[in-house]
Amino acid sequence: MHDTGEPEEGHNSIPKGWLLFFFGVIIFLVWYIVSFTPAISGWSFYKGFEEEMAKAAPAASESAANPGMYSGQPAAIAEGKTIYAENCAACHNADATGGIGPNLTVSLKYGSTAQDIYDSVSNGRPNGMPPFMQQLGKDRIYKIAAFLESMKK
């Protein structure tokens, strides 16, 4: 009756594969929303993150708990001297009397205890001291602290 000569697609049905895909996407979205919406499922990335941080906190506090553990041990001090020569002597001189960096054989601005030295080396300090925790690790920094403490005595 309405023969206009233009193609009409009113009687064509959608391919079954596309129909299956359409309903599959809808089912997936409903599942995803139910599974990962905190108000519905109670799931939260932050809960998992907080649990991981709580597990890691004791390990982190233990890692910096005893920087003076090598104080007075000749083998650790000798190894600390080697580590110092490789990593610190460029700025603080081989005898730790200062160069680009400050003199390490006297009382230090940020403290001279093993904990203070550990904090300075591992986290760095403003105006030039870079952090060395990634390069050295806590054990080697402990040995550097023992070496520097032996230089003051």
Contact map, one row per residue, 1 for C-alpha under 8 A:
111000000000000000000000000000000000000000000000000000000000000000000000000000000000000000000000000000000000000000000000000000000000000000000000000000000
111100000000000000000000000000000000000000000000000000000000000000000000000000000000000000000000000000000000000000000000000000000000000000000000000000000
111111000000000000000000000000000000000000000000000000000000000000000000000000000000000000000000000000000000000000000000000000000000000000000000000000000
011111000000000000000000000000000000000000000000000000000000000000000000000000000000000000000000000000000000000000000000000000000000000000000000000000000
001111100000000000000000000000000000000000000000000000000000000000000000000000000000000000000000000000000000000000000000000000000000000000000000000000000
001111110000000000000000000000000000000000000000000000000000000000000000000000000000000000000000000000000000000000000000000000000000000000000000000000000
000011111000000000000000000000000000000000000000000000000000000000000000000000000000000000000000000000000000000000000000000000000000000000000000000000000
000001111110000000000000000000000000000000000000000000000000000000000000000000000000000000000000000000000000000000000000000000000000000000000000000000000
000000111111000000000000000000000000000000000000000000000000000000000000000000000000000000000000000000000000000000000000000000000000000000000000000000000
000000011111000000000000000000000000000000000000000000000000000000000000000000000000000000000000000000000000000000000000000000000000000000000000000000000
000000011111100000000000000000000000000000000000000000000000000000000000000000000000000000000000000000000000000000000000000000000000000000000000000000000
000000001111110000000000000000000000000000000000000000000000000000000000000000000000000000000000000000000000000000000000000000000000000000000000000000000
000000000011111000000000000000000000000000000000000000000000000000000000000000000000000000000000000000000000000000000000000000000000000000000000000000000
000000000001111101100000000000000000000000000000000000000000000000000000000000000000000000000000000000000000000000000000000000000000000000000000000000000
000000000000111111100000000000000000000000000000000000000000000000000000000000000000000000000000000000000000000000000000000000000000000000000000000000000
000000000000011111110000000000000000000000000000000000000000000000000000000000000000000000000000000000000000000000000000000000000000000000000000000000000
000000000000001111111000000000000000000000000000000000000000000000000000000000000000000000000000000000000000000000000000000000000000000000000000000000000
000000000000011111111100000000000000000000000000000000000000000000000000000000000000000000000000000000000000000000000000000000000000000000000000000000000
000000000000011111111110000000000000000000000000000000000000000000000000000000000000000000000000000000000000000000000000000000000000000000000000000000000
000000000000000111111111000000000000000000000000000000000000000000000000000000000000000000000000000000000000000000000000000000000000000000000000000000000
000000000000000011111111100000000000000000000000000000000000000000000000000000000000000000000000000000000000000000000000000000000000000000000000000000000
000000000000000001111111110000000000000000000000000000000000000000000000000000000000000000000000000000000000000000000000000000000000000000000000000000000
000000000000000000111111111000000000000000000000000000000000000000000000000000000000000000000000000000000000000000000000000000000000000000000000000000000
000000000000000000011111111100000000000000000000000000000000000000000000000000000000000000000000000000000000000000000000000000000000000000000000000000000
000000000000000000001111111110000000000000000000000000000000000000000000000000000000000000000000000000000000000000000000000000000000000000000000000000000
000000000000000000000111111111000000000000000000000000000000000000000000000000000000000000000000000000000000000000000000000000000000000000000000000000000
000000000000000000000011111111100000000000000000000000000000000000000000000000000000000000000000000000000000000000000000000000000000000000000000000000000
000000000000000000000001111111110000000000000000000000000000000000000000000000000000000000000000000000000000000000000000000000000000000000000000000000000
000000000000000000000000111111111000000000000000000000000000000000000000000000000000000000000000000000000000000000000000000000000000000000000000000000000
000000000000000000000000011111111100000000000000000000000000000000000000000000000000000000000000000000000000000000000000000000000000000000000000000000000
000000000000000000000000001111111110000000000000000000000000000000000000000000000000000000000000000000000000000000000000000000000000000000000000000000000
000000000000000000000000000111111111100000000000000000000000000000000000000000000000000000000000000000000000000000000000000000000000000000000000000000000
000000000000000000000000000011111111100000000000000000000000000000000000000000000000000000000000000000000000000000000000000000000000000000000000000000000
000000000000000000000000000001111111100110000000000000000000000000000000000000000000000000000000000000000000000000000000000000000000000000000000000000000
000000000000000000000000000000111111100110100000000000000000000000000000000000000000000000000000000000000000000000000000000000000000000000000000000000000
000000000000000000000000000000011111110111110000000000000000000000000000000000000000000000000000000000000000000000000000000000000000000000000000000000000
000000000000000000000000000000011111111111110000000000000000000000000000000000000000000000000000000000000000000000000000000000000000000000000000000000000
000000000000000000000000000000000001111111110000000000000000000000000000000000000000000000000000000000000000000000000000000000000000000000000000000000000
000000000000000000000000000000000000111111000000000000000000000000000000000000000000000000000000000000000000000000000000000000000000000000000000000000000
000000000000000000000000000000000111111111000000000000000000000000000000000000000000000000000000000000000000000000000000000000000000000000000000000000000
000000000000000000000000000000000111111111100000000000000000000000000000000000000000000000000000000000000000000000000000000000000000000000000000000000000
000000000000000000000000000000000001111111110000000000000000000000000000000000000000000000000000000000000000000000000000000000000000000000000000000000000
000000000000000000000000000000000011110011111010000000000000000000000000000000000000000000000000000000000000000000000000000000000000000000000000000000000
000000000000000000000000000000000001110001111111000000000000000000000000000000000000000000000000000000000000000000000000000000000000000000000000000000000
000000000000000000000000000000000000000000111111100000000000000000000000000000000000000000000000000000000000000000000000000000000000000000000000000000000
000000000000000000000000000000000000000000011111110000000000000000000000000000000000000000000000000000000000000000000000000000000000000000000000000000000
000000000000000000000000000000000000000000111111111000000000000000000000000000000000000000000000000000000000000000000000000000000000000000000000000000000
000000000000000000000000000000000000000000011111111100000000000000000000000000000000000000000000000000000000000000000000000000000000000000000000000000000
000000000000000000000000000000000000000000001111111110000000000000000000000000000000000000000000000000000000000000000000000000000000000000000000000000000
000000000000000000000000000000000000000000000111111111000000000000000000000000000000000000000000000000000000000000000000000000000000000000000000000000000
000000000000000000000000000000000000000000000011111111100000000000000000000000000000000000000000000000000000000000000000000000000000000000000000000000000
000000000000000000000000000000000000000000000001111111110000000000000000000000000000000000000000000000000000000000000000000000000000000000000000000000000
000000000000000000000000000000000000000000000000111111111000000000000000000000000000000000000000000000000000000000000000000000000000000000000000000000000
000000000000000000000000000000000000000000000000011111111100000000000000000000000000000000000000000000000000000000000000000000000000000000000000000000000
000000000000000000000000000000000000000000000000001111111110000000000000000000000000000000000000000000000000000000000000000000000000000000000000000000000
000000000000000000000000000000000000000000000000000111111111000000000000000000000000000000000000000000000000000000000000000000000000000000000000000000000
000000000000000000000000000000000000000000000000000011111111100000000000000000000000000000000000000000000000000000000000000000000000000000000000000000000
000000000000000000000000000000000000000000000000000001111111110000000000000000000000000000000000000000000000000000000000000000000000000000000000000000000
000000000000000000000000000000000000000000000000000000111111111000000000000000000000000000000000000000000000000000000000000000000000000000000000000000000
000000000000000000000000000000000000000000000000000000011111111100000000000000000000000000000000000000000000000000000000000000000000000000000000000000000
000000000000000000000000000000000000000000000000000000001111111110000000000000000000000000000000000000000000000000000000000000000000000000000000000000000
000000000000000000000000000000000000000000000000000000000111111111000000000000000000000000000000000000000000000000000000000000000000000000000000000000000
000000000000000000000000000000000000000000000000000000000011111111000000000000000000000000000000000000000000000000000000000000000000000001000000000000000
000000000000000000000000000000000000000000000000000000000001111111100000000000000000000000000000000000000000000000100100000000000000000001000000000000000
000000000000000000000000000000000000000000000000000000000000111111100000000000000000000000000000000000000000000000000000000000000000000000000000000000000
000000000000000000000000000000000000000000000000000000000000011111111000000000000000000000000000000000000000000000100000000000000000000000000000000000000
000000000000000000000000000000000000000000000000000000000000000111111100000000000000000000000000000000000000000001100100000000000000000000000100100000000
000000000000000000000000000000000000000000000000000000000000000001111110000000000000000000000000000000000000000001100000000000000000000000000100110000000
000000000000000000000000000000000000000000000000000000000000000001111110000000000000000000000000000000000000000000000000000000000000000000000100000000000
000000000000000000000000000000000000000000000000000000000000000000111111100110000000000000000000000000000000000000000000000000000000000000000110010000000
000000000000000000000000000000000000000000000000000000000000000000011111100110000000000000000000000000000000000000000000000000000000000000000000111011000
000000000000000000000000000000000000000000000000000000000000000000000111110010000000000000000000000000000000000000000000000000000000000000000000010001000
000000000000000000000000000000000000000000000000000000000000000000000111111110000000000000000000000000000000000000000000000000000000000000000000010000000
000000000000000000000000000000000000000000000000000000000000000000000001111111000000000000000000000000000000000000000000000000000000000000000000000000000
000000000000000000000000000000000000000000000000000000000000000000000000111111100000000000000000000000000000000000000000000000000000000000000000000000000
000000000000000000000000000000000000000000000000000000000000000000000110111111110000000000000000000000000000000000000000000000000000000000000010011000000
000000000000000000000000000000000000000000000000000000000000000000000111111111111000000000000000000000000000000000000000000000000000000000000011011001000
000000000000000000000000000000000000000000000000000000000000000000000000011111111100000000000000000000000000000000000000000000000000000000000000001000000
000000000000000000000000000000000000000000000000000000000000000000000000001111111110000000000000000000000000000000000000000000000000000000000010000000000
000000000000000000000000000000000000000000000000000000000000000000000000000111111111000000000000000000000000000000000000000000000000000000011111111000000
000000000000000000000000000000000000000000000000000000000000000000000000000011111111100000000000000000000000000000000000000000000000000000000001001000000
000000000000000000000000000000000000000000000000000000000000000000000000000001111111110000000000000000000000000000000000000000000000000000000000000000000
000000000000000000000000000000000000000000000000000000000000000000000000000000111111111100000000000000000000000000000000000000000000000000010001000000000
000000000000000000000000000000000000000000000000000000000000000000000000000000011111111110000100000000000000000000000000000000000000000000000001000000000
000000000000000000000000000000000000000000000000000000000000000000000000000000001111111111000100000000000000000000000000000000000000000000000000000000000
000000000000000000000000000000000000000000000000000000000000000000000000000000000111111110000000000000000000000000000000000000000000000000000000000000000
000000000000000000000000000000000000000000000000000000000000000000000000000000000011111111000000000000000000000000000000000000000000000000000000000000000
000000000000000000000000000000000000000000000000000000000000000000000000000000000011111111111100000000000000000000000000000000000000000000000000000000000
000000000000000000000000000000000000000000000000000000000000000000000000000000000001111111111111000000000000000000000000000000000000000000000000000000000
000000000000000000000000000000000000000000000000000000000000000000000000000000000000101111111100000000000000000000000000000000000000000000000000000000000
000000000000000000000000000000000000000000000000000000000000000000000000000000000000000111111000011110000000000000000000000000000000000000000000000000000
000000000000000000000000000000000000000000000000000000000000000000000000000000000000000111111111111111110000000000000000000000000000000000000000000000000
000000000000000000000000000000000000000000000000000000000000000000000000000000000000000111111111111000000000000000000000000000000000000000000000000000000
000000000000000000000000000000000000000000000000000000000000000000000000000000000001100111011111100000000000000000000000000000000000000000000000000000000
000000000000000000000000000000000000000000000000000000000000000000000000000000000000000010011111100000000000000000000000000000000000000000000000000000000
000000000000000000000000000000000000000000000000000000000000000000000000000000000000000010011111110000111000000000000000000000000000000000000000000000000
000000000000000000000000000000000000000000000000000000000000000000000000000000000000000000011111111001111000000000000000000000000000000000000000000000000
000000000000000000000000000000000000000000000000000000000000000000000000000000000000000000111001111111110000000000000000000000000000000000000000000000000
000000000000000000000000000000000000000000000000000000000000000000000000000000000000000000111000111111100000000000000000000000000000000000000000000000000
000000000000000000000000000000000000000000000000000000000000000000000000000000000000000000110000011111000000000000000000000000000000000000000000000000000
000000000000000000000000000000000000000000000000000000000000000000000000000000000000000000110000011111100000000000000000000000011000000000000000000000000
000000000000000000000000000000000000000000000000000000000000000000000000000000000000000000010000111111110000000000000000000000000000000000000000000000000
000000000000000000000000000000000000000000000000000000000000000000000000000000000000000000010001111011111101000000000000000000000000000000000000000000000
000000000000000000000000000000000000000000000000000000000000000000000000000000000000000000010001110001111111000000000000000000000000000000000000000100000
000000000000000000000000000000000000000000000000000000000000000000000000000000000000000000000001100000111110000000000000000000000000000000000000000100110
000000000000000000000000000000000000000000000000000000000000000000000000000000000000000000000000000000111111000000000000000000000000000000000000000000010
000000000000000000000000000000000000000000000000000000000000000000000000000000000000000000000000000000011111101100000000000000000000000000000000000000000
000000000000000000000000000000000000000000000000000000000000000000000000000000000000000000000000000000110111111100000000000000000000000000000000000000000
000000000000000000000000000000000000000000000000000000000000000000000000000000000000000000000000000000000011111000000000000000000000000000000000000000000
000000000000000000000000000000000000000000000000000000000000000000000000000000000000000000000000000000000001111100010001000000000000000000000000000000000
000000000000000000000000000000000000000000000000000000000000000000000000000000000000000000000000000000000011111110011000000000000000000000000000000000000
000000000000000000000000000000000000000000000000000000000000000000000000000000000000000000000000000000000011011111011000000000000000000000000000000010000
000000000000000000000000000000000000000000000000000000000000000000000000000000000000000000000000000000000000001111111000000000000000000000000000000010000
000000000000000000000000000000000000000000000000000000000000000000110000000000000000000000000000000000000000000111111100000000000000000000000100110010000
000000000000000000000000000000000000000000000000000000000000000101110000000000000000000000000000000000000000000011111110000000000000000000000000000000000
000000000000000000000000000000000000000000000000000000000000000000000000000000000000000000000000000000000000011111111111000000000000000000000000000000000
000000000000000000000000000000000000000000000000000000000000000000000000000000000000000000000000000000000000001111111111100000000000000000000000100000000
000000000000000000000000000000000000000000000000000000000000000100100000000000000000000000000000000000000000000001111111110000000000000000001100100000000
000000000000000000000000000000000000000000000000000000000000000000000000000000000000000000000000000000000000000000111111111100000000000000000000000000000
000000000000000000000000000000000000000000000000000000000000000000000000000000000000000000000000000000000000010000011111111110001010000000000000000000000
000000000000000000000000000000000000000000000000000000000000000000000000000000000000000000000000000000000000000000001111111100001111100000001000000000000
000000000000000000000000000000000000000000000000000000000000000000000000000000000000000000000000000000000000000000000111111100000011100011001000000000000
000000000000000000000000000000000000000000000000000000000000000000000000000000000000000000000000000000000000000000000011111110000111100000000000000000000
000000000000000000000000000000000000000000000000000000000000000000000000000000000000000000000000000000000000000000000011111111001111000000000000000000000
000000000000000000000000000000000000000000000000000000000000000000000000000000000000000000000000000000000000000000000001001111111110000000000000000000000
000000000000000000000000000000000000000000000000000000000000000000000000000000000000000000000000000000000000000000000000000111111000000000000000000000000
000000000000000000000000000000000000000000000000000000000000000000000000000000000000000000000000000000000000000000000000000011111000000000000000000000000
000000000000000000000000000000000000000000000000000000000000000000000000000000000000000000000000000010000000000000000000000011111100000000000000000000000
000000000000000000000000000000000000000000000000000000000000000000000000000000000000000000000000000010000000000000000001100111111110000000000000000000000
000000000000000000000000000000000000000000000000000000000000000000000000000000000000000000000000000000000000000000000000101110011111000000000000000000000
000000000000000000000000000000000000000000000000000000000000000000000000000000000000000000000000000000000000000000000001111110001111110000000000000000000
000000000000000000000000000000000000000000000000000000000000000000000000000000000000000000000000000000000000000000000000111100000111111110000000000000000
000000000000000000000000000000000000000000000000000000000000000000000000000000000000000000000000000000000000000000000000111000000011111111001000000000000
000000000000000000000000000000000000000000000000000000000000000000000000000000000000000000000000000000000000000000000000000000000011111110000000000000000
000000000000000000000000000000000000000000000000000000000000000000000000000000000000000000000000000000000000000000000000000000000001111110000000000000000
000000000000000000000000000000000000000000000000000000000000000000000000000000000000000000000000000000000000000000000000000000000001111111111000000000000
000000000000000000000000000000000000000000000000000000000000000000000000000000000000000000000000000000000000000000000000010000000001111111111000000000000
000000000000000000000000000000000000000000000000000000000000001100000000000000000000000000000000000000000000000000000000010000000000100111111100000000000
000000000000000000000000000000000000000000000000000000000000000000000000000000000000000000000000000000000000000000000000000000000000000111111110000000000
000000000000000000000000000000000000000000000000000000000000000000000000000000010010000000000000000000000000000000000000000000000000000111111111000000000
000000000000000000000000000000000000000000000000000000000000000000000000000000010000000000000000000000000000000000000100110000000000100111111111100000000
000000000000000000000000000000000000000000000000000000000000000000111100000000010000000000000000000000000000000001000100000000000000000001111111110000000
000000000000000000000000000000000000000000000000000000000000000000000100000110110000000000000000000000000000000000000000000000000000000000111111111000000
000000000000000000000000000000000000000000000000000000000000000000000000000010011011000000000000000000000000000000000000000000000000000000011111111100000
000000000000000000000000000000000000000000000000000000000000000000110010000000010000000000000000000000000000000001001100000000000000000000001111111110000
000000000000000000000000000000000000000000000000000000000000000000010111100110010000000000000000000000000000000001000000000000000000000000000111111111000
000000000000000000000000000000000000000000000000000000000000000000000010000111011000000000000000000000000000000000000000000000000000000000000011111111100
000000000000000000000000000000000000000000000000000000000000000000000000000000000000000000000000000000011000000000000000000000000000000000000001111111110
000000000000000000000000000000000000000000000000000000000000000000000010000000000000000000000000000000000000000111000000000000000000000000000000111111111
000000000000000000000000000000000000000000000000000000000000000000000011000010000000000000000000000000000000000000000000000000000000000000000000011111111
000000000000000000000000000000000000000000000000000000000000000000000000000000000000000000000000000000001000000000000000000000000000000000000000001111111
000000000000000000000000000000000000000000000000000000000000000000000000000000000000000000000000000000001100000000000000000000000000000000000000000111111
000000000000000000000000000000000000000000000000000000000000000000000000000000000000000000000000000000000000000000000000000000000000000000000000000011111
